[in-house]
Amino acid sequence: MAKILVVDDSPTQRSNLVKIVQGQGHDVVTASNGMEGIEKAKQEHPDLILMDVVMPELNGFQATRKITRDPVTESIPIILVTTKDQETDKVWGERQGAFGYVVKPPQEAELVAKINEALA
């Protein structure tokens, strides 16, 4: 069982992701924006982060870059879970340090496979 941080500004999307993650037996911590996600990553030291991209204040690309470049949190894998489905978005996400990229709405099997791969 892992601790997974879910960062999404949409309560509905956050709830859906939490259901999928808890259904796999993992503990969940949530954040509603990029800044809060960075703070929770430092406080909670999760095993994995599921990060939305389109959020106010600090988007998921910016938050991912900050988390992966901070010595305290750089080892935490991040999977971007977003509506942005262009190849350029995926490449940009990887350049920010993301481990994986899943397009919303996520297919549960695809998301679970990506989570398991990141935690392996």
NORMOUR-V676949 format. One record per run of one state. SS is the DSSP state (h for helix, s for strand, l for the rest). FROM is the first residue (numbers start at 0). LEN is the number of residues. If there is no record, write none. Layout:
ss:from:len
SS:FROM:LEN
SS:FROM:LEN
This chain:
ss:from:len
l:0:2
s:2:5
l:7:3
h:10:13
l:23:3
s:26:5
l:31:2
h:33:11
l:44:3
s:47:4
l:51:8
h:59:9
l:68:8
s:76:6
l:82:4
h:86:9
l:95:4
s:99:4
l:103:4
h:107:12
l:119:1
